[in-house]
Amino acid sequence: MEIIDVLAICGSTREKSFNRALTLAARDLAPDPFRVEVWDDHTGLPHVEAAPGRPFPAAVGALRDRVSRADILLLVTPELNRNIPGRLKDIVDWLSVPAPPRPLMGRPVMLMSASPNRFGGAFAQLQLADLLRRAGAEVLTDLDVTVGSAHRHVDDAGNLVGEEPRHEVAQLWRRLLARTADGRQAVPV
Ligand SMILES: Cc1cc2nc3c(=O)[nH]c(=O)nc-3n(C[C@H](O)[C@H](O)[C@H](O)COP(=O)(O)O)c2cc1C
């Protein structure tokens, strides 16, 4: 089976971030034929600016190209004030600028989130899904993961150790694979 290229972006750069732990677990638990690469160039990315006709900053152009090549985009979001953090909004806004290549247009996107409360970032996911749909992405809303009480599932070294969320992540890949294999969902765009 051909490799399914997944680009993962986490909306937190905090050391021992719960969402980063979830992102790395999603990468490590992905079975063949998924290959998950974690994008991490947060410091290189400027804040979004509306500058029609002006070339994209190099880091933005590189990110837009990379997302355009991915079969699936995986966005892992913290929840701040029931919304996504500004850095993730910047990323989605840069990706949504309607210049070729249109990285989000028709792109399958999976969402994950982790937070210390019992909702696990579900409100942020709703906001993110809305934003992505507006940019033309195909949000795989039935293939999401929310990790509530995240402090109980991430160890001091920043690893996702909770059995339940790890099982949920592994299960998600299996469900996506089953769907891909039986052709109900064409993953590559
Ligand atoms: C300003 C602020 C607002 C927050 N608002 C929410 C919230 O609305 N819902 C929630 O579940 N957690 C909220 N939190 C807690 C974050 O989920 C928590 O800090 C989490 O660890 C951030 O993700 P990270 O560990 O991946 O960096 C908030 C935290 C801050 C600092």
The ligand as an SDF file (V2000), in Angstrom:
LIG
                    3D

 31 33  0  0  0  0  0  0  0  0999 V2000
   -5.6350   32.1480   29.1430 C   0  0  0  0  0  0  0  0  0  0  0  0
   -6.0240   30.7040   29.2920 C   0  0  0  0  0  0  0  0  0  0  0  0
   -7.3030   30.3280   29.0000 C   0  0  0  0  0  0  0  0  0  0  0  0
   -7.6760   28.9820   29.1050 C   0  0  0  0  0  0  0  0  0  0  0  0
   -8.9420   28.6180   28.7630 N   0  0  0  0  0  0  0  0  0  0  0  0
   -9.2720   27.3180   28.7520 C   0  0  0  0  0  0  0  0  0  0  0  0
  -10.5340   26.9000   28.2600 C   0  0  0  0  0  0  0  0  0  0  0  0
  -11.3660   27.6860   27.8320 O   0  0  0  0  0  0  0  0  0  0  0  0
  -10.8110   25.5760   28.2410 N   0  0  0  0  0  0  0  0  0  0  0  0
   -9.9060   24.6260   28.6820 C   0  0  0  0  0  0  0  0  0  0  0  0
  -10.2100   23.4520   28.6050 O   0  0  0  0  0  0  0  0  0  0  0  0
   -8.6890   25.0030   29.1580 N   0  0  0  0  0  0  0  0  0  0  0  0
   -8.3560   26.3030   29.2000 C   0  0  0  0  0  0  0  0  0  0  0  0
   -7.1260   26.6970   29.6460 N   0  0  0  0  0  0  0  0  0  0  0  0
   -6.1940   25.6920   30.1730 C   0  0  0  0  0  0  0  0  0  0  0  0
   -5.3780   25.0350   29.0510 C   0  0  0  0  0  0  0  0  0  0  0  0
   -6.1710   24.0160   28.4910 O   0  0  0  0  0  0  0  0  0  0  0  0
   -4.1100   24.4510   29.6450 C   0  0  0  0  0  0  0  0  0  0  0  0
   -3.2690   25.5190   30.0470 O   0  0  0  0  0  0  0  0  0  0  0  0
   -3.3640   23.5340   28.7020 C   0  0  0  0  0  0  0  0  0  0  0  0
   -2.3020   22.9490   29.4170 O   0  0  0  0  0  0  0  0  0  0  0  0
   -2.8280   24.2500   27.4550 C   0  0  0  0  0  0  0  0  0  0  0  0
   -2.3920   23.3080   26.4940 O   0  0  0  0  0  0  0  0  0  0  0  0
   -0.8890   22.7470   26.4260 P   0  0  0  0  0  0  0  0  0  0  0  0
   -0.6680   21.9260   27.6600 O   0  0  0  0  0  0  0  0  0  0  0  0
   -0.8590   21.8930   25.2130 O   0  0  0  0  0  0  0  0  0  0  0  0
    0.0560   23.9180   26.3250 O   0  0  0  0  0  0  0  0  0  0  0  0
   -6.7340   28.0280   29.5610 C   0  0  0  0  0  0  0  0  0  0  0  0
   -5.4290   28.4540   29.8630 C   0  0  0  0  0  0  0  0  0  0  0  0
   -5.0740   29.7600   29.7490 C   0  0  0  0  0  0  0  0  0  0  0  0
   -3.6670   30.1740   30.0840 C   0  0  0  0  0  0  0  0  0  0  0  0
  1  2  1  0
  2  3  1  0
  2 30  2  0
  3  4  2  0
  4  5  1  0
  4 28  1  0
  5  6  2  0
  6  7  1  0
  6 13  1  0
  7  8  2  0
  7  9  1  0
  9 10  1  0
 10 11  2  0
 10 12  1  0
 12 13  2  0
 13 14  1  0
 14 15  1  0
 14 28  1  0
 15 16  1  0
 16 17  1  0
 16 18  1  0
 18 19  1  0
 18 20  1  0
 20 21  1  0
 20 22  1  0
 22 23  1  0
 23 24  1  0
 24 25  2  0
 24 26  1  0
 24 27  1  0
 28 29  2  0
 29 30  1  0
 30 31  1  0
M  END
$$$$
